[in-house]
Amino acid sequence: MDIENLQLDIKDLDSDPIKQFATWFNEAQKQTSMNYPNAMCLSTIDKEGFPDSRIVLLKEFSNSGFSFFTNTDSTKGQSLLKYKHCALNFYWDDLHRQIRIQGEVSLVNDDNADEYFKSRPRDSQIGAHASLQSEELENRLKLEERFQNIKNQYNEIDVPRPKNWSGFIVKPFRIEFWQERASRLHDRFIYDLNKNTKEWKITRRYP
């Protein structure tokens, strides 16, 4: 892709940032060189006020928000439950694009969590029970022993969703679309949500 020909103008953008996200996400999914176009950097704040980031996988998105699943006892899970805000960042190098999202966080309902958990591979279901995510692990063997014991426990029966495994949904109030351009003169547009009118305002920003 020739960066000299890349551009983004306000006339190219949908007035609805979720529809605009869908357009870019669909284009990213068509890039066969990308193993995980749904990979996103999730940033939270820890108890000491420091930012903390890691890569998670987007599972669903709609007007309700962007959802992913994890162990709620993990470092990120506890931060999300306590502070209720986070940031997401998608970067698609092949398309020279980036999307930044800030939003409020809540848990998905139990039915949604149950439905997604049942769709996961069986070993991933067992792994959700075996991993005491973010806790200190003495050695790898300990984890493998826990995995095998739980596998034996649920031999030939359905693996239930752990109570501390669920999904979070990020309801955005700001979304930025960034298109790389030559000479670092990138195009940036930010959608800000007016919480009273529920309307989105789009502004161009300096790169």
C-alpha positions in Angstrom: 0.0 0.0 0.0 1.5 3.3 -1.1 1.4 5.7 1.8 1.6 8.7 -0.5 -1.9 8.0 -1.7 -3.5 7.5 1.7 -5.9 10.1 3.1 -8.9 10.5 5.3 -11.4 13.4 5.1 -14.5 14.2 7.2 -16.6 13.5 4.1 -15.2 9.9 4.2 -16.5 9.3 7.7 -19.9 7.9 8.8 -21.7 10.2 11.2 -22.0 7.1 13.5 -18.6 6.0 14.8 -19.7 2.4 15.4 -20.6 2.1 11.7 -17.3 3.7 10.8 -15.5 1.2 13.1 -17.4 -1.6 11.3 -16.2 -0.4 7.9 -12.5 -0.3 9.0 -12.8 -3.6 11.0 -14.2 -5.4 8.0 -11.4 -4.1 5.9 -8.9 -5.3 8.5 -10.4 -8.8 8.5 -9.9 -9.0 4.8 -6.1 -8.6 5.2 -4.9 -12.2 5.1 -1.6 -11.2 6.6 -3.3 -10.3 9.9 -3.6 -13.2 12.3 -5.7 -11.3 14.8 -7.4 -8.2 13.4 -9.5 -8.2 16.5 -6.5 -7.8 18.8 -6.6 -4.6 20.8 -4.6 -3.0 23.5 -6.6 -2.7 26.7 -5.3 0.0 29.1 -6.5 0.3 32.7 -5.4 2.1 35.8 -3.9 0.2 38.8 -4.5 0.9 42.5 -1.5 3.2 42.6 -2.7 5.2 39.6 -0.3 3.8 37.0 -1.5 2.8 33.6 -1.4 -0.9 32.8 -1.8 -2.3 29.2 -2.1 -5.7 27.6 -3.5 -7.3 24.4 -7.0 -8.9 24.5 -9.3 -10.0 21.7 -12.5 -8.2 20.8 -15.4 -10.6 20.6 -18.4 -8.5 19.7 -19.2 -4.9 19.0 -22.5 -3.0 18.5 -24.1 0.2 19.6 -24.0 -1.2 23.1 -20.2 -1.2 23.0 -17.1 -3.3 22.6 -16.9 -6.6 24.5 -14.2 -9.0 25.5 -13.9 -11.8 28.1 -11.5 -12.6 30.9 -11.0 -13.7 34.5 -12.6 -11.1 36.7 -10.2 -11.8 39.5 -7.2 -10.9 37.3 -5.4 -7.6 37.6 -7.3 -6.1 34.6 -10.6 -7.6 35.9 -10.2 -6.0 39.3 -9.2 -2.7 37.8 -12.2 -2.6 35.5 -14.6 -3.6 38.3 -13.2 -0.8 40.6 -12.6 2.1 38.2 -15.3 1.5 35.5 -13.2 3.2 32.7 -10.6 2.0 30.2 -9.1 2.6 26.8 -8.8 0.4 23.8 -6.4 0.7 20.9 -6.5 -1.1 17.6 -3.5 -0.8 15.2 -3.6 -2.3 11.7 -0.1 -1.9 10.2 -1.1 -3.2 6.8 -3.7 -0.5 6.5 -1.7 2.2 8.2 -4.6 2.8 10.6 -5.3 3.1 14.2 -8.5 3.4 16.3 -8.4 4.7 19.9 -11.5 4.2 22.2 -12.2 5.6 25.6 -15.3 4.4 27.5 -17.2 3.3 30.5 -17.1 -0.4 31.5 -19.7 -2.8 32.8 -20.1 -6.6 33.0 -22.0 -8.4 30.4 -25.1 -10.3 31.6 -24.7 -13.9 32.7 -26.6 -15.3 29.7 -24.2 -13.6 27.4 -21.2 -14.9 29.3 -22.6 -18.4 29.5 -23.3 -18.4 25.7 -19.8 -17.3 24.8 -18.2 -19.7 27.3 -20.0 -22.7 25.8 -18.7 -21.7 22.3 -15.1 -21.9 23.4 -12.9 -25.0 22.8 -13.2 -27.5 25.6 -9.5 -27.2 26.6 -10.0 -23.4 26.8 -12.9 -23.9 29.1 -10.8 -26.1 31.3 -8.0 -23.6 31.2 -10.3 -20.9 32.5 -10.7 -23.0 35.6 -7.1 -24.0 35.9 -5.5 -20.5 35.7 -5.6 -18.4 38.8 -4.9 -15.5 36.5 -2.4 -12.9 37.7 -1.6 -14.8 40.9 2.0 -16.0 41.6 2.8 -19.4 40.0 5.5 -21.5 41.6 6.3 -23.4 38.4 4.8 -24.5 35.1 4.2 -28.0 36.4 1.7 -26.7 39.0 -0.4 -25.2 36.2 -0.3 -28.4 34.2 -1.3 -30.4 37.2 -4.3 -28.1 37.9 -5.3 -28.4 34.2 -5.2 -32.2 34.2 -7.1 -32.5 37.5 -9.9 -30.3 36.3 -9.9 -32.1 33.0 -10.4 -35.4 34.9 -13.1 -33.7 37.1 -15.2 -32.8 34.2 -14.5 -36.0 32.2 -17.4 -36.5 29.7 -19.6 -33.8 31.2 -20.1 -30.1 30.3 -17.6 -27.7 31.8 -19.4 -25.0 33.7 -18.4 -21.3 33.4 -16.4 -20.3 36.4 -18.1 -17.6 38.5 -15.0 -15.4 38.2 -15.0 -15.6 34.4 -17.1 -13.2 32.4 -17.2 -10.5 29.8 -16.8 -6.7 30.0 -18.4 -4.3 27.6 -16.9 -0.9 26.9 -19.5 1.8 26.1 -17.5 4.5 24.2 -17.7 8.2 24.8 -14.7 9.1 22.6 -13.4 7.3 19.5 -10.5 8.4 17.3 -9.8 7.3 13.8 -6.2 7.8 12.6 -4.9 7.4 9.1 -1.2 7.4 8.5 0.1 9.8 5.9 3.4 10.9 4.4 5.8 13.2 6.4 4.0 12.3 9.6 1.1 14.6 8.6 -1.5 12.0 9.5 -5.2 12.5 9.4 -7.0 12.3 12.8 -10.7 12.6 13.6 -12.2 12.3 17.0 -15.9 11.5 17.8 -17.0 12.9 21.1 -20.3 11.9 22.6 -22.6 14.5 24.1 -24.1 12.6 27.0 -27.2 14.8 27.1 -28.2 14.7 23.5 -26.5 11.3 22.7 -25.1 12.8 19.5 -21.6 12.5 18.3 -19.5 15.6 17.4 -16.6 15.0 14.9 -13.5 17.2 15.0 -10.2 17.0 13.1 -7.1 17.2 15.2 -3.5 18.0 14.5 -1.4 14.9 14.0 
